């Protein structure tokens, strides 16, 4: 049994993707530096670590950080990249992540994309529930004359040998 945790009513209960979009550029990069102190890059990534150090993000170096306007533009550009990142193509309105999820290596854009639509993710080898893709606002709902099979109809239960 895990140890008892603590509850802090002052902490936001909003999804992380909403919290991050509200951060200013400097707030975002300050939070990134704090998170990297607690949870270093895994796997280690020398190229990204060198870039973050050069920019003064991590280790945090206020004298090297770009000005707040540049940090805001960098954050905005990152959010645009995430927004336009192509996830898996929906099949019959359902999105199945079968690759590039749960274990990201240095694919930071894929990691950020998945984090914006849900918190964390199973690896492709772990059974998961498909995500229903939203209907475009201009497409009227259609009723199928026959019910479609369950998206999990062809799934088998997870087995310990799947590890």
HELIX and SHEET records of a PDB file:
HELIX    1   1 UNK A   16  UNK A   22  1                                   7    
HELIX    2   2 UNK A   25  UNK A   38  1                                  14    
HELIX    3   3 UNK A   46  UNK A   55  1                                  10    
HELIX    4   4 UNK A   68  UNK A   83  1                                  16    
HELIX    5   5 UNK A  108  UNK A  117  1                                  10    
HELIX    6   6 UNK A  160  UNK A  162  5                                   3    
SHEET    1   A 2 UNK A  94  UNK A  95  0                                        
SHEET    2   A 2 UNK A 131  UNK A 132 -1                                        
END                                                                             
